[in-house]
Amino acid sequence: MVSALLRDAKASQQMIKATKELEEENDSLPFVGWLRRKWDLSAENETMERTISRMSPIQYKALIQDALAGLEMVLNHPEAHKQYHTQRTDENAFKLIRGMSENAGIYTVLRGNLGSSHSQFPDGLFRAFVIADDVAPYIVMGIISISNQII
């Protein structure tokens, strides 16, 4: 299931990228990989989790503050997190962030199955994953099948 989901996501992302290239809208987005570059977290044999686990509490707090600043840079709205927390429902909060991210050029999809109810993903299979492409970044978010809530 996971392999099929990854193949489907990569194919969708590649179609978006190809379309952008055909329409000559293939400018690189400066925020893709920004945090990794800023913190020099690009070592190939090092996972982000391992790197973060070795940080001091002060470094980790600074990294989180940079990540939040980066999110505001991506969403192009300095008060995005405040707007998010004032939404009446989780659905409205998600729609707000999804709209802002799509305006920034990030494509976001929600997936709970592989196209039919017979291929429903088990809860906990994944929360989200990202294809961090600098022209067509793509986010796939999982949905809990029982309550149809975004996780």
Rosetta constraint file for C-alpha pairs under 8 A:
AtomPair CA 1 CA 5 HARMONIC 6.13 0.50
AtomPair CA 1 CA 114 HARMONIC 7.88 0.50
AtomPair CA 1 CA 119 HARMONIC 7.99 0.50
AtomPair CA 1 CA 121 HARMONIC 7.71 0.50
AtomPair CA 2 CA 6 HARMONIC 6.12 0.50
AtomPair CA 3 CA 7 HARMONIC 6.13 0.50
AtomPair CA 4 CA 8 HARMONIC 6.08 0.50
AtomPair CA 4 CA 114 HARMONIC 7.70 0.50
AtomPair CA 5 CA 9 HARMONIC 6.10 0.50
AtomPair CA 5 CA 114 HARMONIC 6.72 0.50
AtomPair CA 6 CA 10 HARMONIC 6.05 0.50
AtomPair CA 7 CA 11 HARMONIC 6.09 0.50
AtomPair CA 8 CA 12 HARMONIC 6.17 0.50
AtomPair CA 9 CA 13 HARMONIC 6.05 0.50
AtomPair CA 9 CA 140 HARMONIC 7.41 0.50
AtomPair CA 10 CA 14 HARMONIC 5.98 0.50
AtomPair CA 10 CA 131 HARMONIC 7.64 0.50
AtomPair CA 11 CA 15 HARMONIC 6.22 0.50
AtomPair CA 12 CA 16 HARMONIC 6.39 0.50
AtomPair CA 13 CA 17 HARMONIC 6.20 0.50
AtomPair CA 13 CA 131 HARMONIC 7.81 0.50
AtomPair CA 13 CA 136 HARMONIC 6.73 0.50
AtomPair CA 13 CA 137 HARMONIC 7.56 0.50
AtomPair CA 13 CA 138 HARMONIC 6.20 0.50
AtomPair CA 14 CA 18 HARMONIC 6.00 0.50
AtomPair CA 15 CA 19 HARMONIC 6.08 0.50
AtomPair CA 16 CA 20 HARMONIC 6.19 0.50
AtomPair CA 16 CA 136 HARMONIC 6.64 0.50
AtomPair CA 17 CA 21 HARMONIC 6.17 0.50
AtomPair CA 17 CA 26 HARMONIC 7.47 0.50
AtomPair CA 17 CA 135 HARMONIC 6.59 0.50
AtomPair CA 17 CA 136 HARMONIC 5.38 0.50
AtomPair CA 18 CA 22 HARMONIC 6.16 0.50
AtomPair CA 19 CA 23 HARMONIC 6.18 0.50
AtomPair CA 20 CA 24 HARMONIC 5.95 0.50
AtomPair CA 20 CA 25 HARMONIC 4.86 0.50
AtomPair CA 20 CA 26 HARMONIC 5.38 0.50
AtomPair CA 21 CA 25 HARMONIC 5.84 0.50
AtomPair CA 21 CA 26 HARMONIC 5.05 0.50
AtomPair CA 26 CA 135 HARMONIC 5.64 0.50
AtomPair CA 27 CA 135 HARMONIC 6.10 0.50
AtomPair CA 28 CA 134 HARMONIC 5.03 0.50
AtomPair CA 28 CA 135 HARMONIC 4.87 0.50
AtomPair CA 29 CA 105 HARMONIC 7.86 0.50
AtomPair CA 29 CA 134 HARMONIC 5.22 0.50
AtomPair CA 29 CA 135 HARMONIC 5.97 0.50
AtomPair CA 30 CA 34 HARMONIC 6.93 0.50
AtomPair CA 30 CA 134 HARMONIC 7.32 0.50
AtomPair CA 31 CA 35 HARMONIC 7.98 0.50
AtomPair CA 31 CA 70 HARMONIC 7.31 0.50
AtomPair CA 31 CA 73 HARMONIC 7.66 0.50
AtomPair CA 31 CA 74 HARMONIC 6.47 0.50
AtomPair CA 32 CA 132 HARMONIC 6.34 0.50
AtomPair CA 32 CA 133 HARMONIC 6.95 0.50
AtomPair CA 32 CA 134 HARMONIC 5.41 0.50
AtomPair CA 32 CA 137 HARMONIC 7.59 0.50
AtomPair CA 33 CA 37 HARMONIC 6.23 0.50
AtomPair CA 33 CA 132 HARMONIC 7.31 0.50
AtomPair CA 33 CA 134 HARMONIC 7.96 0.50
AtomPair CA 34 CA 38 HARMONIC 6.06 0.50
AtomPair CA 34 CA 70 HARMONIC 7.69 0.50
AtomPair CA 35 CA 39 HARMONIC 6.09 0.50
AtomPair CA 35 CA 41 HARMONIC 7.94 0.50
AtomPair CA 35 CA 66 HARMONIC 7.32 0.50
AtomPair CA 35 CA 67 HARMONIC 6.69 0.50
AtomPair CA 35 CA 70 HARMONIC 7.36 0.50
AtomPair CA 36 CA 40 HARMONIC 5.56 0.50
AtomPair CA 36 CA 41 HARMONIC 4.63 0.50
AtomPair CA 36 CA 42 HARMONIC 5.99 0.50
AtomPair CA 37 CA 41 HARMONIC 6.41 0.50
AtomPair CA 37 CA 42 HARMONIC 6.87 0.50
AtomPair CA 39 CA 63 HARMONIC 7.88 0.50
AtomPair CA 41 CA 46 HARMONIC 7.99 0.50
AtomPair CA 41 CA 48 HARMONIC 6.98 0.50
AtomPair CA 41 CA 51 HARMONIC 7.43 0.50
AtomPair CA 42 CA 46 HARMONIC 7.71 0.50
AtomPair CA 43 CA 47 HARMONIC 7.98 0.50
AtomPair CA 46 CA 50 HARMONIC 6.64 0.50
AtomPair CA 46 CA 51 HARMONIC 6.73 0.50
AtomPair CA 47 CA 51 HARMONIC 6.29 0.50
AtomPair CA 48 CA 52 HARMONIC 6.08 0.50
AtomPair CA 49 CA 53 HARMONIC 6.08 0.50
AtomPair CA 50 CA 54 HARMONIC 6.63 0.50
AtomPair CA 51 CA 55 HARMONIC 6.85 0.50
AtomPair CA 52 CA 60 HARMONIC 6.90 0.50
AtomPair CA 55 CA 59 HARMONIC 5.70 0.50
AtomPair CA 55 CA 60 HARMONIC 5.84 0.50
AtomPair CA 56 CA 60 HARMONIC 6.13 0.50
AtomPair CA 57 CA 61 HARMONIC 6.09 0.50
AtomPair CA 58 CA 62 HARMONIC 6.27 0.50
AtomPair CA 59 CA 63 HARMONIC 6.13 0.50
AtomPair CA 60 CA 64 HARMONIC 6.26 0.50
AtomPair CA 61 CA 65 HARMONIC 6.25 0.50
AtomPair CA 62 CA 66 HARMONIC 6.16 0.50
AtomPair CA 63 CA 67 HARMONIC 6.11 0.50
AtomPair CA 64 CA 68 HARMONIC 6.21 0.50
AtomPair CA 65 CA 69 HARMONIC 6.16 0.50
AtomPair CA 66 CA 70 HARMONIC 5.99 0.50
AtomPair CA 67 CA 71 HARMONIC 6.18 0.50
AtomPair CA 68 CA 72 HARMONIC 6.33 0.50
AtomPair CA 69 CA 73 HARMONIC 6.19 0.50
AtomPair CA 70 CA 74 HARMONIC 6.14 0.50
AtomPair CA 71 CA 75 HARMONIC 6.08 0.50
AtomPair CA 72 CA 76 HARMONIC 5.69 0.50
AtomPair CA 72 CA 77 HARMONIC 5.57 0.50
AtomPair CA 72 CA 78 HARMONIC 5.42 0.50
AtomPair CA 72 CA 79 HARMONIC 7.51 0.50
AtomPair CA 72 CA 80 HARMONIC 6.54 0.50
AtomPair CA 73 CA 77 HARMONIC 7.01 0.50
AtomPair CA 73 CA 78 HARMONIC 7.55 0.50
AtomPair CA 74 CA 101 HARMONIC 6.93 0.50
AtomPair CA 74 CA 104 HARMONIC 6.16 0.50
AtomPair CA 75 CA 80 HARMONIC 7.23 0.50
AtomPair CA 75 CA 97 HARMONIC 7.78 0.50
AtomPair CA 75 CA 100 HARMONIC 5.27 0.50
AtomPair CA 75 CA 101 HARMONIC 5.58 0.50
AtomPair CA 75 CA 103 HARMONIC 7.70 0.50
AtomPair CA 75 CA 104 HARMONIC 6.20 0.50
AtomPair CA 76 CA 100 HARMONIC 7.73 0.50
AtomPair CA 76 CA 104 HARMONIC 7.50 0.50
AtomPair CA 79 CA 83 HARMONIC 6.36 0.50
AtomPair CA 80 CA 84 HARMONIC 6.06 0.50
AtomPair CA 80 CA 97 HARMONIC 7.84 0.50
AtomPair CA 81 CA 85 HARMONIC 6.35 0.50
AtomPair CA 82 CA 86 HARMONIC 6.40 0.50
AtomPair CA 83 CA 87 HARMONIC 6.72 0.50
AtomPair CA 84 CA 93 HARMONIC 5.18 0.50
AtomPair CA 84 CA 94 HARMONIC 7.94 0.50
AtomPair CA 84 CA 96 HARMONIC 6.95 0.50
AtomPair CA 84 CA 97 HARMONIC 7.20 0.50
AtomPair CA 85 CA 93 HARMONIC 7.24 0.50
AtomPair CA 87 CA 92 HARMONIC 5.97 0.50
AtomPair CA 87 CA 93 HARMONIC 5.31 0.50
AtomPair CA 88 CA 92 HARMONIC 6.85 0.50
AtomPair CA 88 CA 93 HARMONIC 7.62 0.50
AtomPair CA 89 CA 93 HARMONIC 6.34 0.50
AtomPair CA 90 CA 94 HARMONIC 6.08 0.50
AtomPair CA 91 CA 95 HARMONIC 6.14 0.50
AtomPair CA 92 CA 96 HARMONIC 6.14 0.50
AtomPair CA 93 CA 97 HARMONIC 6.44 0.50
AtomPair CA 94 CA 98 HARMONIC 5.90 0.50
AtomPair CA 95 CA 99 HARMONIC 5.91 0.50
AtomPair CA 96 CA 100 HARMONIC 6.30 0.50
AtomPair CA 97 CA 101 HARMONIC 6.04 0.50
AtomPair CA 98 CA 102 HARMONIC 6.06 0.50
AtomPair CA 98 CA 108 HARMONIC 6.85 0.50
AtomPair CA 99 CA 103 HARMONIC 6.18 0.50
AtomPair CA 100 CA 104 HARMONIC 6.43 0.50
AtomPair CA 101 CA 105 HARMONIC 6.50 0.50
AtomPair CA 101 CA 106 HARMONIC 5.36 0.50
AtomPair CA 101 CA 107 HARMONIC 7.47 0.50
AtomPair CA 101 CA 108 HARMONIC 7.98 0.50
AtomPair CA 102 CA 106 HARMONIC 4.81 0.50
AtomPair CA 102 CA 107 HARMONIC 5.68 0.50
AtomPair CA 102 CA 108 HARMONIC 7.22 0.50
AtomPair CA 105 CA 136 HARMONIC 6.94 0.50
AtomPair CA 105 CA 137 HARMONIC 7.29 0.50
AtomPair CA 106 CA 136 HARMONIC 6.57 0.50
AtomPair CA 106 CA 137 HARMONIC 5.10 0.50
AtomPair CA 106 CA 138 HARMONIC 5.90 0.50
AtomPair CA 106 CA 139 HARMONIC 7.40 0.50
AtomPair CA 107 CA 136 HARMONIC 7.19 0.50
AtomPair CA 107 CA 137 HARMONIC 6.22 0.50
AtomPair CA 107 CA 138 HARMONIC 4.75 0.50
AtomPair CA 107 CA 139 HARMONIC 6.15 0.50
AtomPair CA 108 CA 138 HARMONIC 5.87 0.50
AtomPair CA 108 CA 139 HARMONIC 4.68 0.50
AtomPair CA 108 CA 140 HARMONIC 6.00 0.50
AtomPair CA 108 CA 141 HARMONIC 7.50 0.50
AtomPair CA 109 CA 138 HARMONIC 7.95 0.50
AtomPair CA 109 CA 139 HARMONIC 6.31 0.50
AtomPair CA 109 CA 140 HARMONIC 5.06 0.50
AtomPair CA 109 CA 141 HARMONIC 6.23 0.50
AtomPair CA 110 CA 140 HARMONIC 5.85 0.50
AtomPair CA 110 CA 141 HARMONIC 4.81 0.50
AtomPair CA 110 CA 142 HARMONIC 5.83 0.50
AtomPair CA 110 CA 143 HARMONIC 6.64 0.50
AtomPair CA 111 CA 140 HARMONIC 6.73 0.50
AtomPair CA 111 CA 141 HARMONIC 6.07 0.50
AtomPair CA 111 CA 142 HARMONIC 5.12 0.50
AtomPair CA 111 CA 143 HARMONIC 6.05 0.50
AtomPair CA 112 CA 120 HARMONIC 5.94 0.50
AtomPair CA 112 CA 121 HARMONIC 5.69 0.50
AtomPair CA 112 CA 142 HARMONIC 5.71 0.50
AtomPair CA 112 CA 143 HARMONIC 4.96 0.50
AtomPair CA 112 CA 144 HARMONIC 6.93 0.50
AtomPair CA 112 CA 145 HARMONIC 6.50 0.50
AtomPair CA 113 CA 117 HARMONIC 6.60 0.50
AtomPair CA 113 CA 118 HARMONIC 7.91 0.50
AtomPair CA 113 CA 119 HARMONIC 5.17 0.50
AtomPair CA 113 CA 120 HARMONIC 4.24 0.50
AtomPair CA 113 CA 121 HARMONIC 5.29 0.50
AtomPair CA 114 CA 119 HARMONIC 5.49 0.50
AtomPair CA 114 CA 120 HARMONIC 6.95 0.50
AtomPair CA 114 CA 121 HARMONIC 7.93 0.50
AtomPair CA 115 CA 119 HARMONIC 7.06 0.50
AtomPair CA 116 CA 120 HARMONIC 7.17 0.50
AtomPair CA 120 CA 145 HARMONIC 7.26 0.50
AtomPair CA 121 CA 125 HARMONIC 6.59 0.50
AtomPair CA 121 CA 145 HARMONIC 7.42 0.50
AtomPair CA 122 CA 145 HARMONIC 7.50 0.50
AtomPair CA 123 CA 144 HARMONIC 5.63 0.50
AtomPair CA 123 CA 145 HARMONIC 6.66 0.50
AtomPair CA 124 CA 144 HARMONIC 7.88 0.50
AtomPair CA 126 CA 141 HARMONIC 7.99 0.50
AtomPair CA 126 CA 142 HARMONIC 6.19 0.50
AtomPair CA 127 CA 141 HARMONIC 5.90 0.50
AtomPair CA 127 CA 142 HARMONIC 4.99 0.50
AtomPair CA 127 CA 143 HARMONIC 7.72 0.50
AtomPair CA 127 CA 151 HARMONIC 5.90 0.50
AtomPair CA 128 CA 139 HARMONIC 7.02 0.50
AtomPair CA 128 CA 140 HARMONIC 5.39 0.50
AtomPair CA 128 CA 141 HARMONIC 4.21 0.50
AtomPair CA 128 CA 142 HARMONIC 5.74 0.50
AtomPair CA 129 CA 139 HARMONIC 5.92 0.50
AtomPair CA 129 CA 140 HARMONIC 5.49 0.50
AtomPair CA 129 CA 141 HARMONIC 6.74 0.50
AtomPair CA 130 CA 137 HARMONIC 7.32 0.50
AtomPair CA 130 CA 138 HARMONIC 5.69 0.50
AtomPair CA 130 CA 139 HARMONIC 4.53 0.50
AtomPair CA 130 CA 140 HARMONIC 6.39 0.50
AtomPair CA 131 CA 137 HARMONIC 5.74 0.50
AtomPair CA 131 CA 138 HARMONIC 5.09 0.50
AtomPair CA 131 CA 139 HARMONIC 6.46 0.50
AtomPair CA 132 CA 136 HARMONIC 7.86 0.50
AtomPair CA 132 CA 137 HARMONIC 5.07 0.50
AtomPair CA 132 CA 138 HARMONIC 6.76 0.50
AtomPair CA 133 CA 137 HARMONIC 4.67 0.50
AtomPair CA 133 CA 138 HARMONIC 7.46 0.50
AtomPair CA 141 CA 150 HARMONIC 7.54 0.50
AtomPair CA 141 CA 151 HARMONIC 7.52 0.50
AtomPair CA 142 CA 150 HARMONIC 6.51 0.50
AtomPair CA 142 CA 151 HARMONIC 6.19 0.50
AtomPair CA 143 CA 148 HARMONIC 6.00 0.50
AtomPair CA 143 CA 149 HARMONIC 5.74 0.50
AtomPair CA 143 CA 150 HARMONIC 4.67 0.50
AtomPair CA 143 CA 151 HARMONIC 5.80 0.50
AtomPair CA 144 CA 148 HARMONIC 5.27 0.50
AtomPair CA 144 CA 149 HARMONIC 5.45 0.50
AtomPair CA 144 CA 150 HARMONIC 6.25 0.50
AtomPair CA 144 CA 151 HARMONIC 6.36 0.50
AtomPair CA 145 CA 149 HARMONIC 7.51 0.50
